[in-house]
Amino acid sequence: MDFSSKLLENAVNEVSRLPGIGKRTALRLVLHLLKQPQEHTKYLTEALSVLRNEVKTCRKCHNISDTVLCDICANPNRNAEVICVVEDIRDVMAIENTAQFRGVYHVLGGKISPMEGIGPQNLQIESLVEKVKNGEVKELIFALSSTMEGDTTNFYIYKQVAPYEIITSTIARGISVGDELEFADEVTLGRSILNRIPFENSLNRG
């Protein structure tokens, strides 16, 4: 791709680093920004700068937050003894949109994936196990995507908490195998949460 401007080329190269954005899409986005009033671009860059510099991670659930304790963990009406284990903030948002879950979350920050060099030590698993050890939790709901990596992560955590008196369940398989939670419709996802099954039962499928 030949550029008439080095500045344009640099901007396109940076935008194309974003996931799912190729060079052509990046070029279209950059050209769109150039056509907008200058203050619009200023608002965008300021928002990204403030996000990068000021965003925090909730000290309890590891969700992205504006404060040290996210709104969900700080809500006294949520059941802190029921924890839904998810991969990232997109899954929290998807489940919250169903309005069917009144517990809290634990964001792992990914899934175990040896192919990508991601092991248990790279995820927020130890802090989750500590919550169980301290008797803070009555039920863990595994809500990772139904992929090999998701199932591996679920099983690893299950083995870590197995010695303790705790209920472990997984969302019902209304979510197709291989699907990510963020793409599930709200009704299906809500039913999957409500109709969750004991995790042990999921080990016997197939």
C-alpha positions as CSV (number, residue, x, y, z in Angstrom):
1,M,0.0,0.0,0.0
2,D,1.6,3.3,-1.2
3,F,1.0,6.4,0.9
4,S,1.4,10.0,-0.3
5,S,2.1,11.0,3.3
6,K,4.4,9.5,5.9
7,L,2.2,10.9,8.6
8,L,-0.8,9.1,7.1
9,E,1.2,5.9,6.8
10,N,2.3,6.1,10.5
11,A,-1.3,6.6,11.7
12,V,-2.6,3.7,9.5
13,N,0.1,1.4,10.8
14,E,-0.8,2.2,14.4
15,V,-4.5,1.8,13.9
16,S,-4.0,-1.5,12.1
17,R,-2.3,-2.9,15.2
18,L,-5.8,-3.1,16.8
19,P,-7.4,-6.6,16.7
20,G,-9.5,-7.3,13.7
21,I,-8.4,-4.1,11.9
22,G,-6.5,-4.6,8.6
23,K,-4.6,-1.9,6.7
24,R,-7.6,-1.0,4.4
25,T,-10.0,-0.7,7.4
26,A,-7.3,1.3,9.2
27,L,-7.0,3.6,6.2
28,R,-10.7,4.2,6.1
29,L,-10.9,5.0,9.8
30,V,-7.9,7.4,9.6
31,L,-9.3,9.2,6.6
32,H,-12.7,9.5,8.4
33,L,-11.0,11.1,11.3
34,L,-9.2,13.6,9.0
35,K,-12.6,14.7,7.6
36,Q,-14.0,15.4,11.1
37,P,-13.7,18.7,12.9
38,Q,-10.4,18.8,14.7
39,E,-12.0,18.9,18.1
40,H,-13.6,15.5,17.5
41,T,-10.1,13.9,17.0
42,K,-9.0,15.8,20.2
43,Y,-11.9,14.3,22.2
44,L,-11.0,10.8,21.0
45,T,-7.3,11.2,21.8
46,E,-8.0,12.7,25.2
47,A,-10.5,9.9,26.1
48,L,-7.9,7.3,25.2
49,S,-5.2,9.1,27.1
50,V,-7.3,9.4,30.2
51,L,-8.4,5.8,30.0
52,R,-4.8,4.6,29.7
53,N,-3.6,6.7,32.6
54,E,-6.5,6.6,35.0
55,V,-8.3,3.2,34.5
56,K,-8.0,0.9,37.5
57,T,-8.5,-2.8,38.2
58,C,-11.0,-3.7,41.0
59,R,-9.1,-5.1,43.9
60,K,-11.7,-7.7,44.6
61,C,-12.8,-9.1,41.2
62,H,-10.1,-7.7,38.8
63,N,-12.7,-6.1,36.6
64,I,-11.9,-2.8,34.8
65,S,-13.1,0.0,37.0
66,D,-12.8,3.8,37.6
67,T,-12.3,3.2,41.3
68,V,-10.4,0.6,43.5
69,L,-13.7,-1.2,44.0
70,C,-16.0,-1.6,41.0
71,D,-19.7,-0.8,41.2
72,I,-20.7,-4.4,41.3
73,C,-18.4,-5.4,44.2
74,A,-19.4,-2.2,46.1
75,N,-23.1,-2.9,45.7
76,P,-24.5,-4.3,49.0
77,N,-27.4,-5.9,47.2
78,R,-25.2,-8.3,45.3
79,N,-24.6,-11.8,46.8
80,A,-20.8,-11.9,47.3
81,E,-20.9,-15.6,48.2
82,V,-21.8,-16.5,44.6
83,I,-19.0,-15.8,42.2
84,C,-19.2,-16.1,38.4
85,V,-15.8,-16.8,36.9
86,V,-15.3,-15.1,33.5
87,E,-12.5,-14.3,31.1
88,D,-12.7,-10.6,30.8
89,I,-14.9,-7.5,31.1
90,R,-16.8,-8.3,27.9
91,D,-18.3,-11.4,29.6
92,V,-19.2,-9.3,32.7
93,M,-21.1,-6.9,30.4
94,A,-22.8,-9.7,28.5
95,I,-24.1,-11.4,31.7
96,E,-25.1,-8.1,33.3
97,N,-27.2,-7.3,30.3
98,T,-29.3,-10.4,31.0
99,A,-30.3,-9.0,34.5
100,Q,-30.5,-12.6,35.7
101,F,-27.4,-12.7,37.9
102,R,-27.2,-11.1,41.3
103,G,-23.9,-12.5,42.5
104,V,-20.4,-11.0,41.8
105,Y,-17.7,-11.8,39.4
106,H,-14.1,-12.9,39.2
107,V,-12.3,-11.8,36.1
108,L,-9.4,-14.2,35.2
109,G,-7.9,-12.0,32.5
110,G,-7.8,-14.9,30.0
111,K,-7.8,-18.6,29.6
112,I,-5.1,-21.3,30.1
113,S,-3.5,-21.8,26.6
114,P,-0.2,-23.6,26.4
115,M,0.0,-22.8,22.7
116,E,0.0,-19.1,23.5
117,G,2.3,-19.5,26.5
118,I,-0.5,-18.7,29.0
119,G,-0.4,-20.8,32.1
120,P,-2.3,-20.6,35.4
121,Q,0.4,-18.3,36.8
122,N,-0.5,-15.7,34.2
123,L,-4.1,-15.5,35.2
124,Q,-6.0,-14.3,38.3
125,I,-6.5,-17.8,39.6
126,E,-4.6,-17.7,42.9
127,S,-6.7,-14.8,44.3
128,L,-9.8,-16.8,43.4
129,V,-8.6,-19.9,45.2
130,E,-7.7,-17.7,48.2
131,K,-11.3,-16.4,48.4
132,V,-12.5,-20.0,48.5
133,K,-9.9,-21.0,51.2
134,N,-11.0,-18.0,53.3
135,G,-14.6,-19.2,53.3
136,E,-15.9,-16.2,51.4
137,V,-17.6,-18.3,48.7
138,K,-20.5,-20.7,48.6
139,E,-20.7,-21.3,44.8
140,L,-18.4,-20.8,41.9
141,I,-20.1,-20.6,38.5
142,F,-17.8,-21.3,35.6
143,A,-18.8,-19.1,32.7
144,L,-15.9,-19.3,30.3
145,S,-16.4,-20.0,26.6
146,S,-17.0,-23.6,25.7
147,T,-13.7,-24.1,24.0
148,M,-10.8,-26.4,24.8
149,E,-9.0,-23.6,26.5
150,G,-12.1,-22.6,28.5
151,D,-12.7,-26.2,29.5
152,T,-9.1,-26.6,30.5
153,T,-9.2,-23.5,32.7
154,N,-12.5,-24.6,34.3
155,F,-11.1,-28.0,35.2
156,Y,-7.9,-26.6,36.6
157,I,-9.8,-24.2,38.9
158,Y,-12.2,-27.1,39.8
159,K,-9.2,-29.2,40.9
160,Q,-7.8,-26.3,43.0
161,V,-11.0,-25.8,44.9
162,A,-12.1,-29.4,45.2
163,P,-10.7,-29.9,48.7
164,Y,-13.1,-27.2,50.1
165,E,-16.8,-27.3,50.8
166,I,-18.1,-25.3,47.9
167,I,-20.6,-25.7,45.1
168,T,-19.1,-25.6,41.6
169,S,-21.4,-25.2,38.6
170,T,-21.2,-24.3,35.0
171,I,-23.6,-22.4,32.7
172,A,-26.0,-24.7,30.8
173,R,-24.9,-25.6,27.3
174,G,-27.5,-23.3,25.7
175,I,-24.3,-21.6,24.5
176,S,-22.9,-23.6,21.6
177,V,-19.5,-25.3,21.8
178,G,-16.9,-22.8,20.7
179,D,-19.0,-19.8,21.2
180,E,-17.9,-16.7,23.1
181,L,-20.3,-15.3,25.7
182,E,-20.2,-11.8,24.4
183,F,-21.9,-13.0,21.1
184,A,-24.7,-14.9,22.8
185,D,-28.1,-13.3,22.8
186,E,-29.3,-12.1,26.2
187,V,-32.2,-14.6,26.6
188,T,-30.1,-17.6,25.9
189,L,-27.3,-16.4,28.1
190,G,-29.7,-15.6,30.9
191,R,-31.3,-19.0,30.7
192,S,-27.8,-20.6,30.7
193,I,-27.0,-18.8,34.0
194,L,-30.4,-19.7,35.6
195,N,-30.2,-23.3,34.5
196,R,-26.6,-23.9,35.4
197,I,-25.6,-27.5,36.2
198,P,-23.1,-29.0,38.7
199,F,-19.7,-28.9,37.2
200,E,-19.1,-32.6,37.8
201,N,-22.0,-33.3,35.4
202,S,-20.3,-31.4,32.6
203,L,-17.2,-33.7,32.9
204,N,-19.4,-36.7,31.9
205,R,-20.7,-35.2,28.6
206,G,-19.8,-36.9,25.4
